[in-house]
Amino acid sequence: MRRGKSTKCSPAADARGLRDRRTLLLLISPSAMVTAIIVLAPVLLLGRMAFSQVSRFGRIGDYVGFQNFARLAEDPLLPGIVLRTGIWTASVVAGTILLALPTALILNRHFFGRGLAQFLVLSPWAISLTSMAIVWRRALNDEAGLLNRLASTITPFESTITWLGSVPVSFSIEITIAVLVSVPFSTVIFLAGLSSIPDDLYDAARLAGAGAVDRVKFLTLPLLRPFIWVVLIFNIAYVTNSFPIIWILTQGGPASSTDILVTYLYKLAFTFGRLGEAAALSMLMLCGLVALTVLMLRMLERPDYA
């Protein structure tokens, strides 16, 4: 009986592999060190500020322990802002996925004008978020805004609508804008995932009698789960720290009623001059995002989720 080939590597192959790993380590170590310095230096400075007394002008004083965190916990505005941040993040991320996934499914099909449709959907991605927020701010202007002009043209009423004067309306508008500007990136991720699914699987499903809805439900969505998790991770980190939309449209007003954590953090540091508390809030936000990202990556690695 013929014996199978041994899978054990020879000493020469082991030495060559070790030498290749050392060479690769030497090649990437300079860039890794620079990246570590760029990332860790601000975090260490932030940690020092969070546990120190910091003047209004940024001068770091004596070590005060957890006093900045204690003062932050006594802030009466913070619980409402945390809740609003959760509503903001969940609404924007859910709305983005609910819009981006069907858009990607449509753009993945072959039809006349597909290239133009892809360009129209993905082109807003090239525009900066600040520019988009400024355009929407002008469109929602009470006196000369585009929406009020259209409303006065279509309806016989001449009274203007204060789009950003009401808290529920203004916050809903900000969520809608955030969803619209997040759709292009998520659509690209979903298109990449759809392009990785072989057409043979769809052909086999059609031969088995599966309809379009069944193919999406039992074939497309399970195979897209890793990409859905990637979209979730990136969007949660991005949306939680999304500053320009809320700041340019309402600056968190009226009376901090549309503030989220990142805009309130800006106010703590540069409006109220409470830099120590702002650093403490930054540390809490960083730890929360890191913990959530690690948890989601662990869930992505599990077989029943991937």
DRENLO-821639 format. One record per residue (C-alpha): residue number from 1; residue in three letters; x, z, y. Coordinates in steps of 0.001 Angstrom, whole numbers, plus 500000, padded with zeros to 6 digits. Layout:
// DRENLO-821639
> NUM, ALA, X, Z, Y
...
END
This chain:
// DRENLO-821639
> 1, MET, 500000, 500000, 500000
> 2, ARG, 501408, 498943, 503356
> 3, ARG, 501935, 501742, 505832
> 4, GLY, 500767, 501384, 509431
> 5, LYS, 503232, 501246, 512241
> 6, SER, 504309, 504561, 513655
> 7, THR, 502998, 505367, 517127
> 8, LYS, 505867, 507703, 517887
> 9, CYS, 508047, 506412, 520738
> 10, SER, 511748, 506074, 520265
> 11, PRO, 514199, 508277, 522236
> 12, ALA, 515247, 505230, 524266
> 13, ALA, 511638, 504523, 525261
> 14, ASP, 511136, 508186, 526210
> 15, ALA, 514243, 508139, 528370
> 16, ARG, 513188, 504890, 530024
> 17, GLY, 509724, 506311, 530764
> 18, LEU, 511235, 509468, 532245
> 19, ARG, 513578, 507363, 534383
> 20, ASP, 510663, 505247, 535624
> 21, ARG, 508694, 508363, 536564
> 22, ARG, 511657, 509768, 538459
> 23, THR, 512111, 506465, 540297
> 24, LEU, 508423, 506409, 541221
> 25, LEU, 508635, 510016, 542421
> 26, LEU, 511625, 509195, 544613
> 27, LEU, 509804, 506216, 546095
> 28, ILE, 506613, 508077, 547017
> 29, SER, 508156, 511429, 547996
> 30, PRO, 508968, 510459, 551638
> 31, SER, 505447, 509227, 552348
> 32, ALA, 503978, 512195, 550473
> 33, MET, 506020, 514615, 552595
> 34, VAL, 504968, 512926, 555833
> 35, THR, 501321, 512959, 554740
> 36, ALA, 501552, 516628, 553776
> 37, ILE, 503042, 517505, 557176
> 38, ILE, 500378, 515520, 559053
> 39, VAL, 497573, 517154, 557059
> 40, LEU, 498881, 520687, 556640
> 41, ALA, 500288, 521297, 560122
> 42, PRO, 496901, 521148, 561913
> 43, VAL, 495282, 523216, 559158
> 44, LEU, 497945, 525926, 559446
> 45, LEU, 497627, 525958, 563233
> 46, LEU, 493858, 526158, 562897
> 47, GLY, 494181, 529079, 560498
> 48, ARG, 496489, 530882, 562910
> 49, MET, 493987, 530399, 565750
> 50, ALA, 491096, 531590, 563583
> 51, PHE, 492808, 534955, 562965
> 52, SER, 494268, 535404, 566444
> 53, GLN, 493089, 536055, 569961
> 54, VAL, 493029, 532740, 571805
> 55, SER, 492676, 532412, 575573
> 56, ARG, 490409, 529911, 577278
> 57, PHE, 493430, 527681, 577882
> 58, GLY, 494555, 527672, 574245
> 59, ARG, 497249, 530329, 574403
> 60, ILE, 497484, 532108, 571035
> 61, GLY, 497785, 535875, 571360
> 62, ASP, 497790, 538831, 568974
> 63, TYR, 496515, 538857, 565419
> 64, VAL, 492913, 540114, 565332
> 65, GLY, 492008, 539670, 561673
> 66, PHE, 488396, 538694, 561032
> 67, GLN, 487106, 539528, 564519
> 68, ASN, 486476, 535863, 565355
> 69, PHE, 484465, 535476, 562159
> 70, ALA, 482519, 538677, 562918
> 71, ARG, 481621, 537477, 566430
> 72, LEU, 480624, 534141, 564976
> 73, ALA, 478297, 535872, 562492
> 74, GLU, 476602, 537703, 565387
> 75, ASP, 475826, 534446, 567220
> 76, PRO, 472006, 534145, 567315
> 77, LEU, 472114, 530332, 567548
> 78, LEU, 474250, 529796, 564452
> 79, PRO, 471617, 530241, 561658
> 80, GLY, 469328, 527624, 563203
> 81, ILE, 472248, 525251, 563718
> 82, VAL, 473361, 525652, 560089
> 83, LEU, 469819, 524894, 558892
> 84, ARG, 469597, 521888, 561208
> 85, THR, 472947, 520619, 559935
> 86, GLY, 471630, 520777, 556372
> 87, ILE, 468477, 518883, 557362
> 88, TRP, 470557, 516327, 559259
> 89, THR, 472991, 515749, 556381
> 90, ALA, 470345, 515602, 553642
> 91, SER, 468077, 513280, 555639
> 92, VAL, 470813, 510863, 556670
> 93, VAL, 472470, 510707, 553235
> 94, ALA, 469163, 510279, 551393
> 95, GLY, 467935, 507662, 553843
> 96, THR, 471221, 505784, 553637
> 97, ILE, 471120, 505572, 549836
> 98, LEU, 467430, 504607, 549789
> 99, LEU, 468176, 501711, 552167
> 100, ALA, 471653, 500679, 551001
> 101, LEU, 470878, 500463, 547281
> 102, PRO, 467963, 497965, 547548
> 103, THR, 469941, 496033, 550165
> 104, ALA, 472887, 495746, 547785
> 105, LEU, 470589, 494676, 544932
> 106, ILE, 469166, 491903, 547128
> 107, LEU, 472544, 490755, 548454
> 108, ASN, 473954, 490684, 544923
> 109, ARG, 471492, 487935, 543969
> 110, HIS, 472182, 484244, 544580
> 111, PHE, 469895, 482733, 547208
> 112, PHE, 470093, 480308, 550101
> 113, GLY, 471613, 481985, 553165
> 114, ARG, 473169, 484809, 551191
> 115, GLY, 476423, 484643, 553164
> 116, LEU, 474586, 484883, 556491
> 117, ALA, 472495, 487782, 555202
> 118, GLN, 475622, 489636, 554080
> 119, PHE, 477227, 489046, 557467
> 120, LEU, 474178, 490353, 559348
> 121, VAL, 473954, 493480, 557188
> 122, LEU, 477660, 494309, 557147
> 123, SER, 478695, 493261, 560682
> 124, PRO, 477543, 496539, 562345
> 125, TRP, 480274, 498231, 560317
> 126, ALA, 482837, 496581, 562634
> 127, ILE, 481314, 498213, 565737
> 128, SER, 482496, 501685, 566667
> 129, LEU, 480032, 504540, 566330
> 130, THR, 480511, 505506, 569968
> 131, SER, 479603, 502004, 571145
> 132, MET, 476496, 502012, 568962
> 133, ALA, 475422, 505384, 570363
> 134, ILE, 475899, 504175, 573960
> 135, VAL, 473786, 501079, 573275
> 136, TRP, 471005, 503213, 571802
> 137, ARG, 471243, 505630, 574725
> 138, ARG, 470613, 502769, 577154
> 139, ALA, 467804, 501382, 574996
> 140, LEU, 466078, 504787, 574970
> 141, ASN, 466417, 505332, 578716
> 142, ASP, 463225, 506678, 580309
> 143, GLU, 463132, 504271, 583255
> 144, ALA, 464997, 501059, 582439
> 145, GLY, 465351, 501327, 578665
> 146, LEU, 464652, 498362, 576434
> 147, LEU, 462058, 500220, 574348
> 148, ASN, 460036, 501237, 577387
> 149, ARG, 460177, 497686, 578733
> 150, LEU, 458889, 496332, 575435
> 151, ALA, 456175, 498974, 575353
> 152, SER, 455031, 498097, 578880
> 153, THR, 454991, 494397, 577978
> 154, ILE, 453000, 494816, 574780
> 155, THR, 450570, 497516, 575924
> 156, PRO, 448575, 497710, 579187
> 157, PHE, 449894, 501212, 579924
> 158, GLU, 452596, 501529, 582575
> 159, SER, 453634, 505115, 581862
> 160, THR, 457116, 505521, 580434
> 161, ILE, 457861, 507376, 577220
> 162, THR, 460495, 510123, 577297
> 163, TRP, 462068, 509324, 573947
> 164, LEU, 464767, 512004, 574081
> 165, GLY, 462751, 514707, 575849
> 166, SER, 460942, 516075, 572798
> 167, VAL, 462987, 517927, 570180
> 168, PRO, 461292, 516570, 567017
> 169, VAL, 461223, 513006, 568380
> 170, SER, 464810, 513009, 569637
> 171, PHE, 466190, 514549, 566434
> 172, SER, 464225, 512067, 564307
> 173, ILE, 465599, 509196, 566401
> 174, GLU, 469151, 510489, 565935
> 175, ILE, 468638, 510698, 562164
> 176, THR, 467267, 507135, 562112
> 177, ILE, 470247, 505805, 564075
> 178, ALA, 472681, 507675, 561802
> 179, VAL, 471027, 506100, 558742
> 180, LEU, 471230, 502607, 560224
> 181, VAL, 474934, 502891, 561060
> 182, SER, 475739, 504354, 557613
> 183, VAL, 474021, 501621, 555587
> 184, PRO, 476752, 498907, 555851
> 185, PHE, 479537, 501048, 554334
> 186, SER, 477311, 502280, 551507
> 187, THR, 476119, 498721, 550848
> 188, VAL, 479727, 497579, 550404
> 189, ILE, 480341, 500330, 547833
> 190, PHE, 477180, 499428, 545922
> 191, LEU, 478059, 495706, 546006
> 192, ALA, 481451, 496549, 544516
> 193, GLY, 479723, 498490, 541764
> 194, LEU, 477232, 495697, 541057
> 195, SER, 480020, 493126, 540854
> 196, SER, 481688, 495209, 538120
> 197, ILE, 478634, 494994, 535823
> 198, PRO, 478991, 492021, 533411
> 199, ASP, 476254, 489406, 533511
> 200, ASP, 476174, 489424, 529694
> 201, LEU, 474459, 492816, 529767
> 202, TYR, 471632, 491453, 531898
> 203, ASP, 471315, 488391, 529650
> 204, ALA, 471070, 490629, 526595
> 205, ALA, 468460, 492794, 528322
> 206, ARG, 466378, 489712, 529171
> 207, LEU, 466555, 488523, 525572
> 208, ALA, 465393, 491966, 524467
> 209, GLY, 462320, 491579, 526670
> 210, ALA, 463299, 493973, 529478
> 211, GLY, 461645, 493241, 532807
> 212, ALA, 463269, 493420, 536241
> 213, VAL, 462216, 497038, 536805
> 214, ASP, 463453, 498118, 533371
> 215, ARG, 466786, 496368, 533902
> 216, VAL, 467309, 498238, 537158
> 217, LYS, 466133, 501564, 535744
> 218, PHE, 467909, 501558, 532377
> 219, LEU, 470897, 499304, 533060
> 220, THR, 471836, 499027, 536730
> 221, LEU, 471316, 502618, 537862
> 222, PRO, 473153, 504282, 534932
> 223, LEU, 476138, 501972, 535406
> 224, LEU, 476090, 502575, 539175
> 225, ARG, 476172, 506376, 538866
> 226, PRO, 479925, 506697, 539623
> 227, PHE, 479481, 504557, 542740
> 228, ILE, 476440, 506577, 543799
> 229, TRP, 478548, 509731, 543558
> 230, VAL, 481290, 508097, 545637
> 231, VAL, 478723, 507178, 548293
> 232, LEU, 477387, 510739, 548240
> 233, ILE, 480832, 512302, 548647
> 234, PHE, 481932, 510023, 551487
> 235, ASN, 478625, 510167, 553342
> 236, ILE, 478284, 513941, 553158
> 237, ALA, 481775, 514415, 554595
> 238, TYR, 481205, 511706, 557200
> 239, VAL, 477687, 512672, 558282
> 240, THR, 478393, 516411, 558486
> 241, ASN, 481161, 515681, 561012
> 242, SER, 479304, 512892, 562807
> 243, PHE, 479755, 513770, 566477
> 244, PRO, 479104, 510714, 568743
> 245, ILE, 475428, 510037, 567986
> 246, ILE, 474063, 513484, 568851
> 247, TRP, 476525, 514144, 571652
> 248, ILE, 475983, 510847, 573471
> 249, LEU, 472201, 510833, 573054
> 250, THR, 471278, 514460, 573791
> 251, GLN, 474509, 516539, 573884
> 252, GLY, 472735, 518903, 571512
> 253, GLY, 469940, 519569, 573986
> 254, PRO, 467542, 520541, 575139
> 255, ALA, 468772, 524163, 574866
> 256, SER, 470929, 523451, 571775
> 257, SER, 467803, 522428, 569864
> 258, THR, 469444, 519282, 568412
> 259, ASP, 472912, 520750, 567905
> 260, ILE, 474599, 520516, 564528
> 261, LEU, 477756, 522381, 563567
> 262, VAL, 480213, 519816, 564876
> 263, THR, 478571, 519519, 568313
> 264, TYR, 478189, 523288, 568600
> 265, LEU, 481851, 523607, 567621
> 266, TYR, 482757, 521349, 570541
> 267, LYS, 480675, 523482, 572901
> 268, LEU, 482270, 526695, 571640
> 269, ALA, 485742, 525339, 572301
> 270, PHE, 485432, 523281, 575479
> 271, THR, 482249, 524498, 577202
> 272, PHE, 482165, 528221, 576441
> 273, GLY, 485947, 528641, 576050
> 274, ARG, 485592, 530608, 572793
> 275, LEU, 488476, 528883, 571034
> 276, GLY, 489032, 531614, 568455
> 277, GLU, 485433, 531434, 567263
> 278, ALA, 485607, 527630, 567288
> 279, ALA, 488683, 527766, 565061
> 280, ALA, 486907, 530191, 562716
> 281, LEU, 483906, 527872, 562503
> 282, SER, 486245, 524945, 561807
> 283, MET, 487848, 526855, 558947
> 284, LEU, 484444, 527670, 557451
> 285, MET, 483340, 524026, 557722
> 286, LEU, 486599, 522831, 556151
> 287, CYS, 486337, 525266, 553242
> 288, GLY, 482690, 524358, 552680
> 289, LEU, 483374, 520622, 552621
> 290, VAL, 486386, 521042, 550319
> 291, ALA, 484387, 523210, 547904
> 292, LEU, 481462, 520777, 547899
> 293, THR, 483762, 517781, 547378
> 294, VAL, 485562, 519472, 544468
> 295, LEU, 482221, 520395, 542889
> 296, MET, 480925, 516837, 543194
> 297, LEU, 484158, 515386, 541796
> 298, ARG, 483890, 517747, 538822
> 299, MET, 480325, 516612, 538241
> 300, LEU, 481456, 512986, 538508
> 301, GLU, 484032, 513586, 535758
> 302, ARG, 481411, 514964, 533359
> 303, PRO, 480233, 512403, 530769
> 304, ASP, 476543, 513068, 531361
> 305, TYR, 476894, 512272, 535072
> 306, ALA, 479391, 509408, 535027
END
